[in-house]
Amino acid sequence: MGRRIIADVTSGAAEMVLVLELPLPVKAPAQAHASVAQFIERAAAGDKTAFEQIMVVSQQRVMSMTWRMLGNEADARDATQEVFLRVYKYLGRFRQDQDFFAWLYRVTINVCRDFLKQRRQHTDRFLPLAEETETAALNVAVDQDDAEQAVIQTQQRVLMARAMATLPYKERAAIVLRDLEGLSTEEVARIMKSRPTTVRSQISSARRKIRIYCNQYLTGKGREQQ
């Protein structure tokens, strides 16, 4: 399973590269939907083995989404567990004519919304940028020739995670689903129960805010080094 995801985000003439150290989601093949469909009815009736098969097919997608939305592994794992608890609880309400993965994404972003609300009531789970970069640098293998490049990539990852953390929930969900999960604008709109024009506006706003945040950080960093 891969570890790095690189996604190009284009806003007007500007282009940004998002480098996120996340578990690369296992892309479900075309037959995955059919595979899940055959387990849903059995799982809804209480068949735990069938539900485990649903988790096998979809757990990497959920973990990837929660990590991107929440920005740290601890919350992502807790949220992923909560997602599947809700899926198990409400699976009986799922209609066979629905897209299971779209339904799963909707459950996931709702869980992430709840976690973000809880987080605002507690301390920030992000480390200071310099501290997290230093910690990652210590984990670089001694014989690694491109240690400096690894640190730079870590800085980019942490910076992008912090930029994402500044976004309102709906903008964060929209840009994660569209630019990082690779769904179409129409699919994102259906998942978020919104209109495509609204989603496009949210994505545009999110890209602009991320660009401004990163530019401000890099500009400030440049002044410190002068």
C-alpha positions as CSV (number, residue, x, y, z in Angstrom):
1,M,0.0,0.0,0.0
2,G,1.4,3.4,-1.0
3,R,2.0,6.2,1.5
4,R,2.2,9.4,-0.6
5,I,-0.6,11.1,-2.4
6,I,0.2,14.0,-4.7
7,A,-2.7,15.9,-6.2
8,D,-2.6,18.9,-8.4
9,V,-5.0,21.7,-7.5
10,T,-5.6,24.3,-10.1
11,S,-7.3,27.6,-9.3
12,G,-7.3,30.0,-12.2
13,A,-3.7,30.4,-13.4
14,A,-2.2,29.3,-10.1
15,E,-1.3,25.7,-9.4
16,M,-0.6,24.1,-6.1
17,V,0.7,20.7,-5.3
18,L,-0.7,19.0,-2.2
19,V,1.6,16.5,-0.7
20,L,-0.1,14.5,2.0
21,E,1.5,11.5,3.8
22,L,-1.7,9.4,4.0
23,P,-2.5,5.7,3.4
24,L,-3.2,5.5,-0.3
25,P,-6.8,4.3,-0.5
26,V,-7.4,1.0,-2.2
27,K,-9.4,2.0,-5.3
28,A,-12.4,-0.4,-5.5
29,P,-12.6,-2.0,-8.9
30,A,-15.8,-1.9,-10.9
31,Q,-17.0,-5.1,-9.4
32,A,-16.6,-3.8,-5.8
33,H,-20.1,-2.3,-5.9
34,A,-21.5,-5.6,-6.8
35,S,-19.5,-7.3,-4.2
36,V,-20.7,-4.9,-1.5
37,A,-24.3,-5.2,-2.7
38,Q,-24.3,-9.0,-2.1
39,F,-23.2,-8.5,1.5
40,I,-25.5,-5.5,2.5
41,E,-28.7,-7.4,2.9
42,R,-27.0,-10.2,4.9
43,A,-25.2,-7.7,7.1
44,A,-28.4,-5.7,7.7
45,A,-29.9,-9.0,8.9
46,G,-27.1,-9.3,11.5
47,D,-24.6,-11.4,9.6
48,K,-21.3,-10.2,11.1
49,T,-19.1,-12.0,8.5
50,A,-20.9,-10.2,5.7
51,F,-20.4,-6.9,7.5
52,E,-16.7,-7.7,7.9
53,Q,-16.5,-8.1,4.1
54,I,-18.0,-4.7,3.6
55,M,-15.3,-3.3,5.9
56,V,-12.5,-5.0,4.0
57,V,-13.7,-3.4,0.8
58,S,-14.2,0.1,2.2
59,Q,-12.1,0.7,5.3
60,Q,-9.1,2.3,3.4
61,R,-11.4,4.8,1.7
62,V,-12.9,5.7,5.1
63,M,-9.5,6.0,6.8
64,S,-8.1,8.2,4.0
65,M,-11.1,10.5,4.2
66,T,-11.1,10.9,7.9
67,W,-7.4,11.5,8.0
68,R,-7.7,14.2,5.3
69,M,-10.6,15.8,7.1
70,L,-9.2,15.7,10.6
71,G,-5.5,16.1,10.0
72,N,-4.1,13.5,12.5
73,E,-4.0,9.8,12.8
74,A,-5.5,9.4,16.3
75,D,-8.7,11.3,15.4
76,A,-8.8,9.6,12.0
77,R,-8.8,6.1,13.6
78,D,-11.4,7.0,16.2
79,A,-13.6,8.6,13.5
80,T,-13.2,5.5,11.2
81,Q,-14.4,3.3,14.0
82,E,-17.4,5.5,14.6
83,V,-18.2,5.5,10.9
84,F,-18.5,1.7,10.8
85,L,-20.5,1.7,14.0
86,R,-23.0,4.0,12.3
87,V,-22.9,2.0,9.1
88,Y,-23.7,-1.1,11.0
89,K,-26.5,0.7,13.0
90,Y,-28.2,2.3,10.0
91,L,-27.4,-0.3,7.2
92,G,-31.1,-1.4,7.3
93,R,-32.0,2.1,6.0
94,F,-29.8,1.8,3.0
95,R,-31.7,1.3,-0.2
96,Q,-30.3,-1.1,-2.8
97,D,-30.8,1.4,-5.6
98,Q,-28.4,3.8,-3.9
99,D,-24.6,4.1,-4.5
100,F,-23.2,2.5,-1.4
101,F,-19.9,4.4,-1.5
102,A,-21.6,7.7,-1.9
103,W,-23.7,6.8,1.1
104,L,-20.6,5.8,3.0
105,Y,-18.9,9.1,2.2
106,R,-21.9,10.9,3.5
107,V,-21.8,9.0,6.8
108,T,-18.0,9.7,6.9
109,I,-18.3,13.5,6.5
110,N,-21.0,13.6,9.1
111,V,-18.8,11.8,11.6
112,C,-15.9,14.1,10.8
113,R,-18.2,17.1,11.3
114,D,-19.1,15.8,14.8
115,F,-15.4,15.3,15.6
116,L,-14.5,18.8,14.4
117,K,-17.2,20.2,16.7
118,Q,-15.8,18.2,19.6
119,R,-12.3,19.4,18.8
120,R,-13.3,23.1,19.1
121,Q,-14.1,22.4,22.7
122,H,-10.7,21.0,23.4
123,T,-7.1,21.7,22.7
124,D,-5.7,21.7,19.2
125,R,-4.4,18.3,18.1
126,F,-1.8,19.7,15.7
127,L,1.8,20.1,16.8
128,P,3.6,23.3,16.0
129,L,4.9,23.2,12.5
130,A,8.6,23.3,13.5
131,E,8.1,20.6,16.2
132,E,6.4,18.2,13.9
133,T,8.9,18.7,11.1
134,E,11.8,18.1,13.6
135,T,10.1,14.9,14.9
136,A,9.7,13.6,11.3
137,A,13.3,14.5,10.5
138,L,14.5,12.3,13.4
139,N,12.6,9.3,11.8
140,V,14.4,9.6,8.5
141,A,16.7,6.6,8.0
142,V,20.4,7.2,8.6
143,D,21.4,5.9,5.2
144,Q,18.8,7.8,3.3
145,D,20.6,10.0,0.7
146,D,17.6,12.4,0.2
147,A,17.0,13.2,3.8
148,E,16.7,16.9,3.1
149,Q,14.0,16.2,0.4
150,A,12.1,14.0,2.9
151,V,12.1,16.9,5.4
152,I,10.8,19.3,2.8
153,Q,8.0,16.9,1.9
154,T,7.1,16.6,5.6
155,Q,7.0,20.4,5.9
156,Q,4.7,20.5,2.8
157,R,2.4,17.8,4.3
158,V,2.2,19.5,7.7
159,L,1.6,23.0,6.1
160,M,-1.1,21.6,3.9
161,A,-2.8,19.9,6.8
162,R,-2.8,23.1,8.8
163,A,-4.1,25.0,5.8
164,M,-6.9,22.5,5.5
165,A,-7.7,22.9,9.2
166,T,-8.5,26.6,8.7
167,L,-11.3,25.8,6.3
168,P,-15.0,25.7,7.3
169,Y,-16.3,22.2,7.4
170,K,-18.3,22.3,4.2
171,E,-15.4,23.8,2.2
172,R,-13.0,21.2,3.6
173,A,-15.4,18.3,2.8
174,A,-15.9,19.6,-0.7
175,I,-12.3,20.0,-1.6
176,V,-11.4,16.6,0.0
177,L,-14.1,14.8,-2.0
178,R,-13.4,16.7,-5.2
179,D,-9.6,17.2,-5.3
180,L,-8.3,14.5,-3.1
181,E,-10.8,11.6,-3.4
182,G,-11.3,12.4,-7.1
183,L,-15.1,12.5,-7.2
184,S,-16.9,14.7,-9.8
185,T,-18.6,17.9,-8.8
186,E,-22.0,16.3,-9.3
187,E,-21.1,13.4,-7.1
188,V,-19.8,15.7,-4.4
189,A,-23.1,17.7,-4.6
190,R,-25.2,14.5,-4.2
191,I,-23.1,13.4,-1.2
192,M,-23.3,16.8,0.5
193,K,-27.0,17.2,-0.5
194,S,-26.1,20.4,-2.2
195,R,-26.1,21.9,-5.7
196,P,-23.1,21.7,-8.1
197,T,-22.9,25.5,-8.3
198,T,-22.6,25.6,-4.5
199,V,-19.9,22.9,-4.5
200,R,-18.0,24.7,-7.2
201,S,-18.1,27.9,-5.1
202,Q,-17.0,26.1,-2.0
203,I,-14.1,24.4,-3.8
204,S,-12.9,27.7,-5.4
205,S,-13.1,29.4,-2.0
206,A,-11.1,26.5,-0.3
207,R,-8.4,26.6,-3.0
208,R,-8.0,30.3,-2.6
209,K,-7.8,30.2,1.2
210,I,-5.3,27.3,1.1
211,R,-3.1,29.3,-1.4
212,I,-3.3,32.4,0.8
213,Y,-2.4,30.5,3.9
214,C,0.6,28.8,2.3
215,N,1.8,32.0,0.7
216,Q,1.6,33.8,4.0
217,Y,3.5,31.1,5.9
218,L,6.2,30.9,3.2
219,T,6.5,34.7,3.0
220,G,6.8,34.9,6.8
221,K,9.4,32.1,6.8
222,G,11.4,34.0,4.2
223,R,11.4,37.1,6.3
224,E,12.7,35.1,9.3
225,Q,15.6,33.8,7.3
226,Q,16.7,37.3,6.2
